[in-house]
Amino acid sequence: MRSAKENDFPYRMQTVCYFEVYHDGKVCQVPHKNKSDLPNVVEALKRAEKGLTTLYAVWPGNWSSDLFIIDDLEEFASSLGLMNMV
């Protein structure tokens, strides 16, 4: 697993798949491609900020896909235009 903050992570790339993992093992996808998805992204961000979940992303490449932990929640929010919504 790689760190999003230690890489030039493409937060807005449409092919990136975000998901959150709860402490009980529950896993949920976090859609982010449409404006109608933004309230769900904000709620996922709030849960991650409270420490209830951890956000991850899969960045698909040509030959393999890499797993990243979203370890800079402020950059995540800023990149997706969520700063005024949090």
N, C-alpha and C positions, 0 to 999 in steps of 0.2 A: 504494500500500500504506500502511496506517495502523498506528500503534503501539497495541498493546493496553494498555500501561501509561499512555498519554496519553489514554485514553478510558475510560468506565465500561463495560468489557467484560463481557458476560454469560457468564462461563466455564461455568456450569452449564446454560445454555439447551440444551434438547434438539435444537434445529434447527441449532446451530452444528456445523460440520464441521471437525475437526482433522486435520492431516496433517503429516508430517515430510518434509523434503527432505535427502537425503544429499549429500555433496560431489561424488559421482560422477553426480548427477542423478536417482538413484532417488527415487521418490515413493511414500509409503505412507500410507494413511489410519490414523488413530488413533481407533478406536471408544471411546466414553466413556459410553454411555447406561445400561449395566448394571453391577452390581457385579462380574460376571464379566469385564468389560473392564478393571478397574483394574490388574491385573498388567501388561497391555500398555501402559497409559498410564504406569505407573511406569517401565517399560523405555524408553519413548520419552523421558520426562523425563530419565532418567539419560544417555541418548545426547546429548540437547541440552545438558545441563550439562557434559558432557565435550567439547563442541564438535564431535561427530561428525555431528550433524544440526542443522537449524533447524526449530523448530515454527512452524506457521502455522495460521490459522483463517479460515474464511469465515463471516461473520455475515449470514444472509439477511434482507433487508428486504422491505417491501411492493412496491417498484418496482425495487430493485436489490440486489445482494449486495456486501458489502465484504470485501476481503482484509486481514487483520491479521497482523503478525508477533507472535508471543508472546515479547515482549522483557522480561517480568518472570516468570521461571520460578518464583520463590518464591510469587508471587501465584497463578499457575496451579496449583501444587501445593496451596497452602492452600485455594483456592476449590473444588477437586475433592476435598478431604479426604485428600490423599496425604502429608501431612507426617510421619506416623508410619510410612509405608511406604518412604520414600526413605532 
